[in-house]
Amino acid sequence: MNNVIEIDGHKAVVSLDPDLGLLRGEFLGLNGGADFYGESIEALRREGAISLAVFLEMCAEKGVEPHRQFSGKFNLRLDPKLHEAAVIAARAKDKSLNEWIADVIAQAAEH
């Protein structure tokens, strides 16, 4: 995936903070903020490992589950013409709209 790195088994999205002139990492799937900065990918990885360790330690001390739980459900709003096109594409593959969208998302997310 573009702009995603893995640190100690946790994925983080990476972006450029133009105001600071630094790379910014933000862990995904956690129950709180654990962002970190670095001047290079190596520095970002180092700072990410420290940030993650501190976050996990704080969660353990407070008895808080560190990982966000996902329900597997979400609402999606589409332009009606795109909705129709998606239904047609799904039926052409002999799939329900839900199955087709799940497949498309899995492929786009490289899962």
C-alpha positions in Angstrom: 0.0 0.0 0.0 1.2 3.5 -0.7 2.0 5.7 2.2 1.6 2.9 4.7 4.4 1.4 6.8 4.3 -1.4 9.4 6.0 -1.0 12.7 6.1 -3.8 15.2 3.1 -5.4 13.5 1.0 -2.2 13.4 0.2 -0.3 10.3 0.6 3.5 10.1 -0.2 5.9 7.3 2.6 8.3 6.4 2.1 11.9 5.1 4.2 15.0 4.8 3.6 17.8 7.2 4.5 20.8 5.1 4.4 23.3 8.0 7.0 21.3 10.0 8.9 19.9 7.0 8.7 16.5 8.5 7.2 13.1 7.7 4.2 12.3 9.9 3.1 8.8 10.8 -0.3 7.9 12.4 -1.1 4.4 13.6 -4.4 3.0 12.4 -6.8 0.8 14.3 -5.8 2.0 17.7 -8.2 3.4 20.4 -6.4 6.7 20.6 -3.9 8.9 19.0 -0.3 7.6 18.5 1.3 9.9 15.9 5.0 10.4 15.4 7.4 12.5 13.2 10.7 12.0 11.6 13.0 13.6 9.0 13.5 10.3 7.2 11.8 6.9 6.9 14.4 5.5 9.3 13.8 8.2 11.8 10.0 7.8 11.3 10.3 4.1 12.0 12.4 4.7 15.2 10.0 7.4 16.5 7.0 5.2 15.6 8.3 2.3 17.6 8.8 4.6 20.6 5.3 6.2 20.2 3.7 2.8 19.9 5.5 1.4 22.9 4.4 4.4 25.0 0.8 4.1 23.8 0.6 0.4 24.5 2.2 0.9 28.0 -0.3 3.6 28.9 -3.2 1.4 27.8 -1.9 -1.4 29.9 -1.5 0.8 32.9 -5.1 2.2 32.5 -6.6 -1.2 31.6 -7.7 0.1 28.3 -8.0 -2.1 25.2 -5.5 -0.5 22.8 -7.0 -1.8 19.5 -10.2 -0.3 18.0 -12.9 -2.9 17.3 -14.5 -2.7 13.8 -18.1 -4.0 13.4 -17.7 -4.9 9.7 -20.6 -2.6 8.8 -20.6 0.9 7.4 -22.9 3.1 5.4 -22.0 4.2 1.9 -23.5 7.2 0.1 -23.2 7.2 -3.7 -24.5 9.3 -6.6 -27.6 7.4 -7.8 -26.0 6.8 -11.2 -22.9 5.3 -9.6 -25.2 3.1 -7.4 -26.9 1.8 -10.5 -23.6 1.2 -12.3 -22.4 -0.8 -9.2 -25.5 -2.9 -9.2 -25.1 -3.7 -12.9 -21.4 -4.5 -12.4 -22.2 -6.8 -9.4 -25.0 -8.7 -11.3 -22.6 -9.1 -14.3 -20.3 -11.0 -12.0 -23.2 -12.9 -10.5 -22.7 -11.4 -7.1 -24.7 -9.4 -4.7 -23.9 -5.7 -4.4 -22.4 -6.4 -0.9 -20.2 -9.2 -2.2 -19.0 -7.2 -5.2 -18.2 -4.1 -3.1 -16.4 -6.3 -0.5 -14.3 -7.8 -3.3 -13.5 -4.4 -4.8 -12.5 -3.0 -1.4 -10.4 -6.1 -0.6 -8.6 -5.7 -4.0 -8.1 -2.0 -3.6 -6.8 -2.4 0.0 -4.5 -5.3 -1.1 -6.1 -7.6 1.4 
